[in-house]
Amino acid sequence: MMNSYDDALGIIFPNSYDSLVPQLVTERSMASIPFGARYRMIDFILSSMVNSDIDNIAIIVRQNYHSLMDHLGTGREWDLARKNGGLNIFPPYAEKTVKVYTGRVEALESILLFLRSQKEKYVVLTDANLAVNFDFREMIRRHTESGADITIAYQRTEIPEGLIRPNEIAQDLYYTLALDGTRVNKIYMNQTTPGIKNLAMNIYIVDRELLIDLINTAYVRGMSYFERDIIADRLDELNVQGYEYDGYVARITDMKSYFDENMKLLDDRNLDALFSGNTIYTKIRDDNPTRYIGNAVAKNVMVADGCVIEGTIENSILFRGVKIGKGAVVKNCVLMQDTVVGEKVMLDHVITDKNVTISAGKELVGTASFPVYAEKYRKI
């Protein structure tokens, strides 16, 4: 007998919330932003699906997808290189119906032929701006037991500062839920009032046939947003249930949150909370173990393989292949893959993107509230 979680199709939207971190997504999507020394943001949702026996996963990309496709490849690292099911990536214009979309309605309408041809009963919809070790099996179990049409995962938390932009027209909406027991009776968009809220994680479970009907109707009416235009407008006729997730969540909402969420992993409690459950898989890069040479000093750091350390590193995250020169001092930094720090460089509260080179003797100092950022391939 097939379990309910074996009967689910996953759909990931990798470009949601790109607008919140424009510096990091000039050549990549939110889903392919590096995180936690060796991972990309999509690794967490993708691994969570695979660990929950969801092995038919579609990714609908909108723009800047080459980095993501290079990272995912055939899906082999996630055991998704399969003849049936596995990993299906839908870039714009790869097929006649797939285009650059605005909201989820247009994105899902572009793959309706794919959705109709699948056999799974349920569809799991999610973004990729969360680093989380999520048990979809439990959420699907609750969904089926409640008889819900749609189930929405949420977190009891304050709204992150990076989401609240009162002077701007938000390109990506966020949602908070009002509940009657476990049933959602109202959805608020871009709420700004302070205090603990039921903040949606943009993870949804819905019956596949129902989803196809909802998208068909919404698209012909010119609607764009799944949450605002479909769910919020039909709460009286649809049984929409809330599913509270109380595990560890790292949510990327701006550059400060990106820096902060990386730094939190230097606390063993947070590291264990995110990684002590099921395995988080990522693309393998065969490299040498990290080498600490001469008078190198390392205190409270997370360092990936392939690094060469000859200076001092403290309270920092170093991705693969980072090189720290003699006499250099690196504190409170996130240095992405293949960053080169020259001799006697001083870095404090700095984020470097991939392949940044900082020549000898330079000094870059930011603050906890405003870390300095060096873009990809920058030479300083």
N, C-alpha and C positions, 0 to 999 in steps of 0.2 A: 504494500500500500504506500502511495506517495505521500510524504509529509507536506504540510502546507508551505513550509519554507523552501521545499524543493520545487514548488510550483509557482515561482516568482521570477519575473524578468526585471532586471535593473536598468535604469536610464539615468545617466549623469549629465549635468549641464556644466561644462568646465569653465565657461566664461562669466558665470554669474558673479557679480560684485567686483569685476575688473576695475570699474570706475573708482573704487575706494583706494586702490594702490597703483595709480598711474605710472609711478616710477618703475615698478617691478614688472609691468605687463606691456612694455613697449614692444617686446619681441616674444612674449609668451602669454599664456592665459593664467588665470588664478590657479587653475588645477596643476600647472607645472611649476609653480613657485617653489624653490627649494626650502626645506624646513627640517630642523632637527638633525643637522650635520650630514645626513646622507639620503634623506627622503624628499619626495615631492608631495604637495598637498593632496593630490589625487590618490596617492598610495594608501591613505588611511581609509577612505570610503571604499575604494576598490578592494582592498584586502578584507575589510569588514564584510563586504558582500560575498566574496569567495569563501571566507571562513564561516559564513552562514549558509553555505551550499547554494548560493545564487551564482550560476555559472553561464548565464546568458545575459550579457551586459552590453548596452548600447551607449555610445558617447556622442552627443550632438554638439559639434563645435561650431563656433560663430566666426572667430578670427584668431590670428596669431597662434595657429595650431601646430606649426612644424615642430616646435620644441616638445610639445606633448606627444605627438606621434613618434618622434625619435625616442622618447623615454619609454613609451608603452610597447613599441614594436609590434610583435605578433601577440603579445600578452603571455609569453612563455613563463616569465617569472611568477605570474599569478595563476599558472596552470589554465590559461584561457586560450591557448593555441589549439583550437578544436575545429573539426569539420562541421559539427552541428552545435549551434550556440556559440559559446566563447565570447570573444571581444569583437564588437562591431563598431567601427568609427565612421561617423557621417560628417565629413567636411562639406562646406558650402559648394554647391554646383557639382559635387561628385556624381550626383544623379539628377535627373530632370526636376524632381520634386523638392530637392534639398537646396535651400537658399539661406542667405544671411537673415537671421531672424531677430525680432525685437524682444518678444516675450516667449514664455513656454508654450502658449497656444500655437504660435506660428512654428516653433521648433517641432512640436509634436505633430502638427498637421503635415509637416514635410516628410515624416516617416510613417504616416498612417498605413501605407502598403506593407511596411515591415511589421507594424503592430498587428495588423489583421492576419498576417501569415504565421504568427507565433502561437504556441500551444499553451503557454503558462496562463494560469487563472488570474494572478495578481501582477501588478506593476509597482515597483519601488522607484520613486522619483527623488532625486537628491542633487544638491550642488556640491562643490568641492572646496569650499572655503573653510571647512572645519577639519581640524586634526582630532580624530576621535576613534576609539576602538569600540565600534557599535555592534550590538547583537541584534541583527535584523530578525533572527528567528523568534526572539521573544516579542518583538513588536508585531510581527505577522501573526503569532499565536493570539495576542491580545486583539488584533484586528478581527480575526475570524471568530473568536469567542463572543465578541461584542455585537457581531452582526453589522458592523459599520460599513457604510459605502466608501468612506474615506477616513483614514487615520492620519493625524498630524503629530509628529514628534515635537516636543517643546522642552525648554529648559527653564527652571525657576531661577531668574537672575535679573540683575539690573541691565538696562539697555547700554551696550558699550558706547563710549563717547564717540568713537569713530563712525558710528551709524547715524548719529544725530547731527544733521547739517541744516540748521534752520534757515540759512541764507542762500541755499542752493536748491535747485530742482533735482531731486534724487533720480539717478538713472536706474538704480536697483532698489526696489522697495524691501522693507522688512516688516514683519507682522508680529503682533502680540494677540493672545487669545483670551477671551472671556469664557469661563467654563461653568456649566451647571452639572456638578458631579464630574463625570468624564466627558460629557457631551459639549462640543463647542457651540456656543449660542451667539457669539459675535467675534468678528475679526477686525482688529484695529490696524491701520496702515501708518507706518512711520510715527508711532506714538512717541512723545517726548517727555511726558510727565515722569517725575522721579519715582524711585522705589522698585521693589521686586516685581517683575512681570512674568507672565507665561510667554517667553520669547520663542517664537517658532524657529526650528532648526532647518526649515525648508526640506524636511524629509517626509515624504508622503507615501502611503500605500493605498492603492485603489484597484478595484476590479478592472481587468483589461478591457472587457466589453463595454463597461460603463465609461471608462476613459475615452474610448473611441467615440462613443455617442456624444459625450460632453465636448470633446474637441471639435467634432464635426459641426455641432450647433454653434459653438462659440466662434469658430473661424468664419462661418458665413455671415455672422453678425458683426464682423470686424473687431472682435475682442483680441486682446494681446496677453493679458496676465491670468494665469491659471488660478492664483489665489484670489486676487481682487475681483476679476470679472466672472469667475465660475463659482468658486467655493463660497466666498463671502455673500454672494447674491442669492445662494440657494440653500442656506442653512436651515430654513424651515422645512424643505422637502427632502434634503439629504441627511442621512445619519452620519454626522461628522464627529469623530471621537478624537480626544487628545490623548497622547501617550507621553507621560513625563519621563525624561531621561535624566538620571541623577549621577551619571558617570562623568569622567573628566572630559572637558571640551576646550580646545584651543580654537578661538574664532578670530579670523583675520579680518579686520575692519579698516585699518589704515596702517601707515608705516610704524607708528608707535606701537600698535598692538602686535604687529609682526615682530618687532624687536622684543617686546615684553614676553610674548608667548614662547619665543625661542629661549629667552633668559630663564623662564620658569622651569625649563627642563634641567637646569643645573641643580635644582632641588630634587633630591632622590624620591621624595614623596610624589611629586608630579610626574617624574620619569616613570616610576613604577605604576602610577595610576593609568598612564597612557599606554605603556608597553608590556605590562605584566600579564595581560590577558592573552588573546590570540595573537599570532605572529603578524607583524606588518611587513609586507613584502615590498621590494623595490628593485629597480634595474641594477644588475650586478656590474660592477666595474672592478676587474681584477687588478690589484695594485699591491705594492709592498706594504708591510706594516709601517706605521708611523715611527719615525726615528727622532730621538732626542739626543742632540749632539753637544759635546763639550759642557758648557755651563748653563745649559737650558734649564728653565724653571717652569713648572706647570702647576697651577693651583685652581681647583674647582673649574674644570673645563670639560667640554665634550668635543672630542677630536676624532674625525673619521680617518680611514686608512689613507696611505700615500702621502701623508704630511711629513715635512722636515722642519724640526724646531731647533733653532740655535739660540733664540732669545728667551724672553719671559712672556708667558701667557697666563692670564688670570681672569676668571669669571667670563669666559668666552666660548663661543661655538665656532668650531673650525670644520668646514666641509672638506671633501676629498682633495688631496693634492696641494694644500696650502703650504707655503714656504715662509718661515719667519727667520730673518737674518740675524747675525750676531749683534748683540747689544740692543736689539729692538724690544720694545715693551708694548704689549697688547693687552688692554684691560677693557672689560665690558663691551666686547665686540662680537659681531656676527660676520664671519668672513666666508664667502661662498667659494665654490670649487675653483682651484688653481689660482687663487689670489697669491701674489708675491709681495711680501713686505721686506724692504731692503734693510740694510744694517742701520742701527741706531735710529730707527723710526719710532715715533711715539704715537700710539693710537688709543683713544678712549671714547667709548660710546660711538662706534663707527660701524656701519653696514657696508660691506663691499659686495658688489655683484660678481658674477663669474669673470675670471681672467683679468682682474684688476691688478695693476702693478703700481706700487708705491715706492719711489726711489729713495735712496739712502738719505737719512737726515731729516726727512719730512715729519711734520707734526700735525695731526688731525684730531681735534677734540670736539665732541658734541656733548649733549646732556641726556639724561634719562627721558626727558620729555620731548627732546628734539635731537635724535641721533643723526650724525652726518651720514649721507648716503653717496657712494661712488658708483656710477652706472657701469654696466657691462663693458669690458675692454678698455676702460679708462686708464690712462697713464698719468700719474701724479708726480 
